[in-house]
């Protein structure tokens, strides 16, 4: 990070209204003009931080591509359309952040055809990739897509 920023040190931003990851994403997207960020080691440790980091994906959806990687998952937020490769039999889950008015999928054993998803109601956990591209399209909301991670052949 320091080489990328071009500074010998990172300047502290003591704002208590946002997390360190939020500040990092703001710096990357707003000040550096990047369009894609990969975050590692953001789901372990404190559960409150892990949940906040997942919520940040939704807040930044549409402003640029942000993905979280850990040993088990590659997690992306989708507010419009997304396509990714997944091996046949791989587990793929969709978790809405709040309510998604309509969600479509292709390349999964149990396809969605414009159905609503809601975190307090219906989700799409533990679906199965058919071996072709996994396609997700969302209208009226943001869904987190959990794909196989680094140790599972993403």
Secondary structure, DSSP 8 states (H G I E B T S, - for coil): -HHHHT-SS------TTS-HHHHHHHIIIIIS--SEEEEES-SSS-HHHHHHHHHHHHHHTTTSEEEEE-SSEEEEEESSEEEEE--TT-EEEEEESSEEEEEEEESBSS--EEEEEETTS--EEEEEB-SSEEEEEEESS-EEEEEE-GGGT-
